[in-house]
Amino acid sequence: MALAGVAMLSGCDMVVMNPSGDVARQQANLVLISTGLMLLIIVPVMALTVLFAWKYRASNEEAKYEPNWDHSTGLELIIWSAPLLIVIALGALTWVSTHLLDPYRPLQQIARGTPVNKADKPLEIQVVALDWKWLFIYPEQGIATVNQLALPLNRQVRFRLSSSSVMNAFYVPALAGMIYTMPGMETKLHAVLNKPGTFDGFSSNYSGAGFSDMHFKVSGLDQAGFDRWVASARSTGKTLDTATYLQLEKPSEKVPPMGFTSVAPGLFDKVVNQCVRPGTPCMADTMRRDMQQPGAVLEHVPTNESQKPKAKGAFQKSPEEIAPVKRRGSDGRGQAPGTGQPGTPANQNMTLNIQRPGTSAVLAKA
């Protein structure tokens, strides 16, 4: 049966384990290495299970019988040290890979042994998950497409992703891992495509009735082919202005690929701030005005990442920065009811008298 399963799967393209992008390749290697480390324990255990069952079967009178045996220091060391080493190795591998393959982190290499040229600017693509299609905006080229994506080979791509309505997920298995898109928020993904061809992209998070048709094709092109593709998109004569976007934003299914010659300036930022519709205030402007009101906690909204204050974890704070925890009895309310009477019904009713500010009314416990 195992051989039959292998034969049936031989015609399948296991794209996750045979990707065309360096990031996806590193992720596939991580899966293989992790599986191999776990098999170091699983295979010997399964083999020994069969061996012991055969050797100590009832009909084998030559097997050594020791009913009073209960301990072996050497065996205990093997049983506990081997899994411990595997866990340590998996933990170290996961920690390192989590940082190296962080989707927000710019790439360090284009391919194995080929570092990123610092002088090369990443290609930026702005992605909007709509109901139920994908919008791709190329700000550098000034074009946009729906349900079709083209990438130049061996060039770092920086995706900026958002959603117009509900949470979704952008996934091209041949390129990189899945990344979520959320309304009112922006996520990032850095990736590169190393092999030419046509690959599948789709939504990997259920988002409604048209979810199953939320697919698109990804074309890996050399620079000359990418330039021709951009030129063909510019020849459509369609403009993605505010009115066109609002029409495109409406729910629709099985939308055919299309292109737009030009894009309204700042459209993606308006999508993120949920202010594409004329007259709608942008979230960033609203928050900035709120913070500038008297009594606001912050008087300045950092516009640069380097200006934003770094949050401190509990272990990084000094004792003076950690607010003391008020425990019952230290705030004048006395001990909890029923403290000295374990069987009293008061232990089942811990409702407190609450004095509302500015009133004399008291909400008493029932």
C-alpha positions as CSV (number, residue, x, y, z in Angstrom):
1,M,0.0,0.0,0.0
2,A,2.9,2.4,0.8
3,L,4.4,1.8,-2.7
4,A,1.0,2.3,-4.2
5,G,0.6,5.6,-2.4
6,V,4.1,6.7,-3.6
7,A,3.2,5.8,-7.1
8,M,0.0,7.8,-7.0
9,L,1.8,10.9,-5.5
10,S,4.6,10.7,-8.1
11,G,2.6,12.8,-10.5
12,C,1.8,15.5,-8.0
13,D,3.8,18.7,-7.8
14,M,4.8,19.1,-4.1
15,V,5.4,22.8,-4.5
16,V,5.8,23.4,-0.7
17,M,8.8,21.0,-0.7
18,N,10.0,22.0,-4.1
19,P,9.5,25.8,-4.2
20,S,10.9,28.4,-6.6
21,G,11.8,31.1,-4.1
22,D,14.7,31.2,-1.6
23,V,12.5,32.1,1.4
24,A,10.1,29.1,0.6
25,R,13.2,26.9,0.1
26,Q,14.5,27.8,3.5
27,Q,11.1,27.0,5.0
28,A,11.1,23.7,3.3
29,N,14.5,22.9,4.6
30,L,13.3,23.8,8.1
31,V,10.5,21.2,7.8
32,L,12.9,18.5,6.6
33,I,15.4,19.2,9.3
34,S,12.7,19.2,12.0
35,T,11.2,16.0,10.7
36,G,14.6,14.4,10.6
37,L,15.4,15.3,14.2
38,M,12.1,13.9,15.4
39,L,12.6,10.7,13.4
40,L,15.8,10.1,15.4
41,I,13.5,9.3,18.3
42,I,10.5,7.9,16.5
43,V,12.2,5.4,14.3
44,P,14.3,3.7,17.1
45,V,11.2,3.6,19.4
46,M,9.0,1.9,16.8
47,A,11.8,-0.5,15.9
48,L,12.5,-1.4,19.5
49,T,8.7,-1.9,20.1
50,V,8.6,-4.6,17.4
51,L,11.9,-6.1,18.5
52,F,10.8,-6.4,22.2
53,A,7.5,-7.8,21.2
54,W,9.2,-10.5,19.1
55,K,12.0,-11.3,21.5
56,Y,9.9,-11.6,24.6
57,R,7.0,-13.4,23.1
58,A,5.5,-16.2,25.2
59,S,6.8,-19.0,22.9
60,N,10.5,-17.8,23.1
61,E,11.8,-19.8,26.0
62,E,15.4,-18.6,25.4
63,A,14.5,-15.0,26.3
64,K,15.9,-13.9,29.7
65,Y,13.2,-13.6,32.3
66,E,13.8,-11.2,35.2
67,P,10.6,-10.5,37.0
68,N,12.4,-8.5,39.8
69,W,14.3,-6.2,37.5
70,D,13.2,-2.5,38.0
71,H,16.1,-0.1,37.2
72,S,19.0,0.5,34.9
73,T,21.0,3.8,35.2
74,G,22.4,3.5,31.7
75,L,19.0,2.9,30.2
76,E,17.6,5.8,32.2
77,L,20.3,8.1,30.8
78,I,19.5,7.0,27.2
79,I,15.8,7.3,27.7
80,W,15.9,10.9,29.1
81,S,19.0,12.4,27.5
82,A,18.2,11.6,23.8
83,P,14.7,13.3,23.8
84,L,16.2,16.2,25.8
85,L,18.9,16.8,23.2
86,I,16.3,16.6,20.4
87,V,14.2,19.2,22.2
88,I,17.2,21.5,22.7
89,A,18.1,21.1,19.0
90,L,14.6,21.8,17.8
91,G,14.3,24.8,20.1
92,A,17.5,26.4,18.9
93,L,16.6,25.7,15.3
94,T,13.1,27.2,15.8
95,W,14.5,30.3,17.5
96,V,17.1,31.0,14.9
97,S,14.7,30.4,12.0
98,T,11.9,32.5,13.5
99,H,14.2,35.5,13.4
100,L,15.9,34.8,10.0
101,L,12.6,34.1,8.2
102,D,10.6,36.9,9.8
103,P,8.4,38.2,7.0
104,Y,9.0,41.8,8.1
105,R,12.8,41.4,7.9
106,P,14.4,42.4,4.6
107,L,16.2,39.6,2.9
108,Q,19.9,38.8,3.5
109,Q,20.3,36.7,0.4
110,I,18.7,36.4,-3.1
111,A,19.6,32.7,-3.4
112,R,21.9,30.3,-1.6
113,G,25.4,31.9,-1.6
114,T,24.1,35.1,-3.3
115,P,23.8,38.0,-0.8
116,V,21.5,40.9,-1.5
117,N,23.1,43.8,-3.3
118,K,22.6,46.8,-0.9
119,A,22.4,49.1,-4.0
120,D,19.4,47.3,-5.4
121,K,16.1,48.7,-4.4
122,P,13.4,46.2,-3.5
123,L,10.3,46.1,-5.8
124,E,7.3,47.3,-3.7
125,I,3.9,45.7,-4.4
126,Q,0.9,46.9,-2.4
127,V,-1.7,44.1,-1.9
128,V,-5.4,44.6,-1.0
129,A,-7.6,41.6,-0.3
130,L,-11.1,42.5,-1.6
131,D,-14.3,40.5,-1.7
132,W,-13.4,38.2,-3.5
133,K,-10.4,39.1,-5.5
134,W,-6.9,40.4,-5.1
135,L,-5.7,43.9,-6.0
136,F,-2.0,44.4,-6.7
137,I,-0.6,48.0,-7.0
138,Y,2.9,48.6,-8.3
139,P,3.7,52.2,-7.1
140,E,7.1,52.2,-8.9
141,Q,5.5,51.4,-12.2
142,G,2.3,53.3,-11.6
143,I,0.1,50.4,-12.6
144,A,-2.3,48.0,-10.8
145,T,-3.8,44.6,-11.6
146,V,-6.5,42.4,-10.4
147,N,-6.0,38.6,-9.9
148,Q,-2.6,38.6,-11.7
149,L,0.8,39.1,-10.3
150,A,4.2,39.3,-12.1
151,L,7.6,39.3,-10.4
152,P,11.0,39.8,-11.9
153,L,13.4,37.0,-11.1
154,N,16.2,37.4,-8.5
155,R,14.9,40.7,-7.2
156,Q,13.8,41.3,-3.6
157,V,10.1,42.1,-3.4
158,R,8.5,43.9,-0.5
159,F,4.8,43.3,-0.1
160,R,2.6,45.7,1.8
161,L,-0.7,44.0,2.6
162,S,-4.1,45.1,3.8
163,S,-7.7,44.2,3.5
164,S,-10.8,46.1,2.6
165,S,-13.4,44.3,4.7
166,V,-12.6,41.0,6.5
167,M,-9.4,39.2,7.6
168,N,-7.8,37.2,4.8
169,A,-4.5,35.5,4.0
170,F,-2.1,35.9,1.1
171,Y,-0.3,32.7,0.1
172,V,1.9,31.7,-2.8
173,P,3.5,28.4,-1.8
174,A,6.3,28.6,-4.4
175,L,7.3,32.1,-3.1
176,A,7.1,32.2,0.7
177,G,4.9,31.5,3.7
178,M,1.4,32.7,4.3
179,I,0.8,36.2,5.6
180,Y,-2.5,37.6,7.0
181,T,-4.2,40.7,5.7
182,M,-6.5,42.7,8.0
183,P,-8.7,45.8,7.5
184,G,-7.3,48.9,9.1
185,M,-3.8,47.4,9.4
186,E,-0.8,46.8,7.3
187,T,1.4,43.6,7.2
188,K,4.6,43.1,5.4
189,L,6.3,40.2,3.5
190,H,9.7,40.1,1.9
191,A,10.4,37.4,-0.7
192,V,12.2,36.6,-3.9
193,L,11.4,34.4,-6.9
194,N,14.3,32.5,-8.4
195,K,12.8,30.3,-11.1
196,P,10.8,31.3,-14.2
197,G,7.3,29.9,-14.6
198,T,3.7,30.3,-13.6
199,F,2.7,29.6,-10.1
200,D,-0.5,29.5,-8.0
201,G,-1.6,32.0,-5.4
202,F,-4.7,32.0,-3.4
203,S,-6.4,33.0,-0.2
204,S,-5.8,30.6,2.7
205,N,-8.2,32.0,5.2
206,Y,-12.0,31.6,4.8
207,S,-13.6,35.0,4.0
208,G,-17.1,34.3,2.8
209,A,-19.1,33.0,-0.1
210,G,-16.5,33.7,-2.9
211,F,-13.5,32.4,-1.0
212,S,-13.0,29.2,-3.0
213,D,-12.5,31.2,-6.2
214,M,-10.1,33.7,-4.7
215,H,-7.2,32.5,-6.8
216,F,-4.6,34.3,-9.0
217,K,-1.6,33.4,-11.1
218,V,2.0,34.5,-10.4
219,S,4.4,34.9,-13.3
220,G,8.1,34.7,-12.8
221,L,9.7,36.7,-15.6
222,D,13.2,37.9,-16.4
223,Q,13.7,41.7,-16.4
224,A,12.9,42.0,-20.1
225,G,9.8,40.0,-19.8
226,F,8.7,41.9,-16.7
227,D,9.2,45.2,-18.6
228,R,7.0,43.9,-21.4
229,W,4.3,42.8,-18.9
230,V,4.3,46.3,-17.4
231,A,4.0,47.9,-20.8
232,S,1.0,45.7,-21.6
233,A,-0.7,46.7,-18.3
234,R,-0.1,50.3,-19.2
235,S,-1.9,49.9,-22.6
236,T,-5.2,49.0,-21.1
237,G,-6.4,52.6,-20.9
238,K,-8.2,52.0,-17.5
239,T,-7.6,54.2,-14.5
240,L,-7.9,53.0,-11.0
241,D,-9.3,56.2,-9.4
242,T,-11.4,56.4,-6.3
243,A,-14.7,55.8,-8.1
244,T,-13.3,52.7,-9.9
245,Y,-11.9,51.3,-6.6
246,L,-15.2,51.8,-4.8
247,Q,-16.9,49.9,-7.6
248,L,-14.2,47.2,-7.5
249,E,-14.5,46.9,-3.8
250,K,-18.1,45.6,-4.0
251,P,-18.4,41.8,-3.5
252,S,-18.0,39.8,-6.7
253,E,-16.9,36.3,-7.6
254,K,-14.7,34.7,-10.3
255,V,-13.4,38.1,-11.4
256,P,-11.1,37.7,-14.5
257,P,-7.7,39.3,-14.5
258,M,-7.5,42.9,-15.5
259,G,-5.0,45.8,-15.5
260,F,-5.0,49.5,-14.9
261,T,-2.9,52.1,-16.6
262,S,-2.6,54.4,-13.6
263,V,-3.5,54.5,-9.9
264,A,-4.9,57.3,-7.8
265,P,-2.1,58.7,-5.6
266,G,-2.0,57.3,-2.1
267,L,-4.8,54.8,-2.7
268,F,-3.2,52.0,-0.6
269,D,-2.6,54.3,2.4
270,K,-6.3,55.3,2.2
271,V,-7.3,51.7,2.1
272,V,-5.2,51.0,5.3
273,N,-6.7,54.1,7.0
274,Q,-10.2,53.2,5.7
275,C,-10.9,56.6,4.1
276,V,-11.1,55.8,0.4
277,R,-14.7,57.0,0.3
278,P,-14.8,60.8,0.0
279,G,-15.7,62.6,3.2
280,T,-14.5,59.7,5.4
281,P,-11.9,60.8,7.9
282,C,-8.7,58.7,7.9
283,M,-7.8,56.8,11.1
284,A,-4.3,58.2,11.3
285,D,-5.7,61.8,11.1
286,T,-8.3,61.0,13.7
287,M,-5.8,59.5,16.1
288,R,-3.4,62.5,15.6
289,R,-6.2,65.0,16.4
290,D,-7.2,63.0,19.4
291,M,-3.7,62.9,20.8
292,Q,-3.4,66.6,20.4
293,Q,-6.5,67.3,22.5
294,P,-6.0,68.6,26.1
295,G,-5.4,65.8,28.4
296,A,-4.2,63.4,25.8
297,V,-1.6,60.9,26.9
298,L,0.7,61.6,23.9
299,E,1.3,65.0,22.3
300,H,3.3,63.8,19.4
301,V,2.7,60.9,17.0
302,P,6.0,59.5,15.8
303,T,6.1,59.3,12.0
304,N,9.5,57.5,11.9
305,E,10.1,54.0,13.3
306,S,13.3,55.3,15.0
307,Q,11.3,57.9,16.9
308,K,8.8,55.5,18.4
309,P,9.3,54.6,22.0
310,K,10.5,51.1,22.6
311,A,8.3,49.1,24.9
312,K,10.0,47.5,27.9
313,G,9.3,44.0,29.1
314,A,8.8,43.3,32.8
315,F,12.4,42.0,33.2
316,Q,13.8,45.1,31.6
317,K,12.1,47.5,34.0
318,S,13.6,48.8,37.2
319,P,11.8,48.2,40.5
320,E,10.6,51.8,40.5
321,E,8.9,51.4,37.1
322,I,6.8,48.4,38.1
323,A,3.5,49.4,39.7
324,P,2.8,47.5,42.9
325,V,0.0,45.1,42.8
326,K,-2.8,45.9,45.2
327,R,-3.9,42.9,47.1
328,R,-7.2,42.6,49.0
329,G,-6.8,43.8,52.6
330,S,-4.2,46.4,51.7
331,D,-6.8,48.8,50.1
332,G,-9.0,49.2,53.1
333,R,-11.7,46.7,52.0
334,G,-10.6,44.0,54.5
335,Q,-10.3,40.3,53.9
336,A,-12.5,38.4,51.5
337,P,-15.8,37.3,53.0
338,G,-15.8,33.8,54.3
339,T,-12.0,33.8,54.7
340,G,-12.1,32.1,58.2
341,Q,-15.2,30.1,57.5
342,P,-14.5,27.5,54.7
343,G,-18.0,26.2,54.6
344,T,-19.9,29.5,54.6
345,P,-22.0,30.4,51.5
346,A,-20.1,33.8,51.5
347,N,-17.3,32.0,49.7
348,Q,-19.6,31.6,46.7
349,N,-20.5,35.3,46.5
350,M,-17.5,37.5,46.1
351,T,-19.4,40.5,44.7
352,L,-18.1,43.8,46.3
353,N,-19.9,47.0,47.1
354,I,-19.1,49.5,44.4
355,Q,-19.2,53.2,44.9
356,R,-19.7,55.0,41.5
357,P,-17.7,58.2,41.2
358,G,-19.9,61.3,41.7
359,T,-22.9,59.4,43.1
360,S,-24.0,58.3,46.5
361,A,-25.7,55.2,45.3
362,V,-24.1,51.9,46.2
363,L,-24.5,48.7,44.3
364,A,-24.8,46.1,47.1
365,K,-24.2,42.5,46.6
366,A,-27.2,40.4,46.1
